[in-house]
Structures are given as structure tokens and as C-alpha cells.
């Protein structure tokens, strides 16, 4: 066990500690922005129209549904805790770099998601399954590398599930301290979340995929709830908004050191937050993109590109605004979720803490359901046995309970390890095989012109 720990820590130290992944992702984002002629800006209005155009068959999955699925995985506890950490270390200026990397990274999301549609597999019931492993096996004829990616996905999703479950129970136990018999609130919360997810995965009766059906309801609710909250905060602090925005841009270029942070720290924290929140480049969203019921790859690529905008420019920015519009003395000495809860309490009073609990519940449950879907595709690639997939989902439920009652830092390190391996394989792959995605974009643009 010690040797495994050492290997995981060593790999994480290289990929994350030395910012290798950051430079890979930035390089890919800039490269694909130029290769697509900055399609994320040129075609923005077209992307919105594609998103809400329902062109699926009766049993198929629409672009909007895959958007909800991709957004569910992107939006999680990291959109709150991660943004708070970026501001704490890099200051308000880190938010500018977070915005910039999201706008460029959406081009990477377009390329990888378009490829997922091109190289996916059609199942007997007419639905589609795919993702980065399928792209690697079909396009590069390197199934072994696809298996490594799929295994890294499963490792990552087990870790992510524990992190999300722990975020839910920690947010609840920090506000409420009820016990029922020998069960404390954290253990009880873990059981409830595990049972709820198990019901959705195994017992929910729906004409379409139970996970997609549930996320169709959860994602709009959590997004609207958070956006309404931040609009209230902005409306309540109208006079402070200009100085807040000005401060973000001023400090983005090292105009003033924040908490001892240098210009490099400001840039790097914003960049890392943007890259690791929107997931562009990791290939995660490819599992969702492949499920769409359309033959035009570029259409789905546009949808996932828009998902990057939503995650970073809307959700992460909402968190940043809530924190930055609070007087410094209110949050002085606080960090993480405690800081965010204090900020919300400042803005909406006694409703602040319960609101954060509800928000974390929606954010984290949606992410758990999304990785359950993604992992199902990864396991299917490794072996098509339905029993193996059932085992994966049962273990996922167990991970929800375990993660909810305690923090296991090794499992959390495994999540970073899995995501790091996925990102390296995906970036190297799509750099060399982007041509079909670019051709799909060109032909679809001609259709749009007509």
C-alpha cells in the first residue's frame, strides 16, 4: 500500500505540482482556438440555437440533455471551494485569468466532443455510446491505450464520488448537529444520499435513461437557484460592482500584491481554476457528447463548448462575485466552505447557511450521477458484460457512503491521479487527430450559411 501511495503522489507531484497539465491544457486551448478560427466567438449565436433545437428521435438523447449531463459533471463542489481557494491565494485578479482560459478552452471542448461523436458506437437499441477510449480504439487502433484511459476514468470517478459525498455531509454537519439514536447527522446524510442515488440508478422507472432523466430536472433547478441568488447579491450591491470589476482587472496584471501573492501566483491560480473546473481537455465530457442523437459532429461540439462558458463564466463567476462583494473583515481568517457560508450569511442573513447546504446538495448529487453515467461508458469499453457494469455502480454507491462519513486523502489523491492520466492521454490524442472535427466544423458552417 505504501508503494502505491508513493507512486500516486509522485505522479501527482509531476503532473499537478509542476503545472505540466496547466501548460498542456493552455497550449491545446490556444492551438485549437486558432485551428477553429475562434469558433467559440464567431458562432456564439449559432451555438445557442443548436442547444435548444430538439432533433432527437423518440428514444434518443437531445443536445440539451447532453448539455445538462456535461454541466452536471463540470459543476460541483469545486465551483465553490475551488474558486474561493483561487481568490484566497491569487486574489481577485485570478478571476480574470479564469475567464480567459475558459473562453480559449471551449475550442478544445469543441474538438474532443466532435471526435467523440464521429468515433462512437451504435448499440442494439439505437442509442449511442462512446468517449475518448472509443476514439482511441477506432481512430488510432490502440485499444490498450483506450483501456488505460477507461481505467483512469473509473479511478477518477470513484475519487470524485467520495469528494462530492463528503462535501454534502460536511456542509450539513457544519450547520446542523442532530443525532438519531447512534447515528450522527453526517452518517445519516451519507445513508440518505447513497440510497437516493441507488434508487435513481437501479430502480427509477423511466422511458429514457434514468440518470439523464434525473439530471434533466436537477441541473436546471440548481442553475436557476444559484443564478437568482447571485442576481439578488448583485442587485443589493450595485454601487460596489464597478469597483469590484475594476479591481479584478487591476490585480489580474499584478497591479497590487494580494496576501503576498506574486503576479505568477495570480495568473496560475486563475488558470488552474478555469482549466480544472470546466474540464476542457480531460475528455470527461466526451462520454456525454457521444450519446447525442445527431449525425453532425460539429453540432454536439458546439454544445459542449458552450458548457465550458456556463461552468466558468457563469457558475464560477457567481461564486467569485458573492465572495468579492463581502467586506474583508467579515471573512478575515476564514477559508473554503466556511468562508463561502460566511459570505452568503452576510448577503442573505440567516438563510445563508441553509442555502449553501441545499446548493451543495444539488451540485454534488448531480456530479455523482454524471460520473455514474460516464463510468458506465468507460466500464462498457473495458468489457461489455452487464454484470461488470452493475458491479461498478454498486461500488459507486459504497463510495458515496464511505466518502460521506470520512475523508480519505488517498482516495482523493487517486481522483487527481486518474484525472491527470486522462488529460495527458486525451490532449496528446486529439492534437494529432483533430482533422475530422475541423472538417465537420467547416461543412456545418456551410450548412448554417444556407
Beta strands, then each sheet from edge to edge (+ up, - down):
strand 1: 121-122
strand 2: 128-129
strand 3: 179-180
strand 4: 183-184
sheet 1: 1+ 2-
sheet 2: 3+ 4-
end
